[in-house]
Amino acid sequence: MSTPLKRRPSYTVHDGFRMPMGFPVQGFASGLGYRPHSSDIFVCTYPKCGTTWMQYIVYLIVSKGKPLAAGESLTDVFPHLEEVGAEAVEALPEPRLIKTHLPYRLTPQRHEAKYVCVARNPFDCAVSFFHHTRGFVRHYDFADGTFDDFFECFIAGEVDFGDYFEHLVSWYRRNEEDNVLFVTYEDMQADVERIIVEVGGFLGGAARAVTGDPRLRGLIRAESSFDSMRREQRRWSSERPAGMPDFVRKGVVGDWKSHFSAQQARRLLDAFFEKTGGEGAYHLWPEVIAEALAFSRT
Ligand code: A3P
């Protein structure tokens, strides 16, 4: 049973697709029509699932361990396709590094291009997305919104970039394809060095050599660590009003328990089961499911 909504975030809606306010509709339309180059590397995620972390790992692999220079920001070297549009992406040097939050059906495809997907369990994603939505006042006008209000929008798929489950299932189904690498945020948390090697192997060529080198691998790991990225906040995000959580916020698995009610946990579990048919993606996070089940009975 859902609770009545007191407050909703505001969005820009284009063709039924919600985006943060201020994202130009032309950027979205032209981004969808982008024709990928064979050397393109996409990082494909639902919001708040470890996008920036994976982007920086990919960037560091491609740059052979060289961090962003002073004054550079990840947003510029690794832009968001449906925000900046096709032309801006076409102007990037090769290999073009491209971020997208689009579900598979809307993501520009090319067989030779590479698609690195990161998924995160829906419980922690919802909490992280709530803080993000509260924090970016100019994008959502939701500074005084509550988790309960956000939860209703999240579970209904009425948030920017659409339904969490549609995104998850659409990419999970592709994980056997040779141009798609599908990993989870929780895998990255458990053993990031293994994931760095996996990404290098997937990208192939020089990237494989870079991640096969223990010194470079250690460097990439250190540069992309939570503490290092937290120190360099301004490279990933800006304009957060005082008192709002940082963009690189907590970076943990399991924070959801401090926000969810037992009933919300039950409802999200049910939605997860129904929208995945209880198969495939539903089994990505068995520990979280077990915890959520136990929590829902408290
Ligand atoms: P929390 O809000 O749970 O802390 P995205 O980049 O897709 O917006 O994802 C943001 C989430 O990834 C935030 O989660 C953020 O703290 C976490 N994150 C960002 N950089 C990280 C890193 N280097 N290590 C671990 N988590 C990181």
Residues whose N, C-alpha, C, O or C-beta is under 5 A from the ligand:
A	BS01	A3P	Y46 P47 K48 C49 G50 T51 T52 W53 D124 S128 S224 S225 F226 M229 F247 V248 R249 K250 G251 V252
